[in-house]
Amino acid sequence: MIDEIKEIAERIAGLRDACGYSQEEFAKELGVDIETYKEYESTGKNVPISVIYEISKLCKVDFAEVLTGESAKLDTYHVVRQGQGQVIDRFPGYYFKDLAYRFTQKIMQPLMVTIDPSDKPVDLVSHKGEEFNIVISGVIIVNINGKEIRLEEGDSIYFNPEIPHGQRCGCDKPSTFLTMIAEV
């Protein structure tokens, strides 16, 4: 029981960090005074279910996953526009661990990819795992199952690569993105 409470504290702290909030900002968003919030994050004791639910909504993760740490189904891919998190579309069949652990439990080799405007669009591909792309320069068009998403410098996308996808240059100069893929 003690370990489970400690794990909730770790998930809360990890989610806060992964979502880019300071402790003070997160406490304010949750409507909790800072000292009470720090206690939740340091010990995991006496965290009301209502606060866990608000954390799941704020971080866009499944309530049961925040509570139990078990994988949960997510039907959303996430696009972050230069630091402003927003969900822009949905599709079924995406499984993940919560944001706090997504990139810390897997070893991924980052790959820098540069696409020239003259390059032909690649065929859509599918593979196991989880994929994260962030645009370093220029404009990248990500095609996920026929839907095109325009990403500019500083934008990122996190998605289920089992769905057919590909990237192409979206402007008149070479564009570069960093991609990381984790097998599950």
Helices and strands as residue ranges (DSSP letters): H 2-18, H 23-30, H 34-43, H 49-59, H 63-68, E 72-81, E 84-96, H 99-102, E 111-115, E 130-137, E 139-144, E 147-152, E 156-159, E 165-169, E 175-182
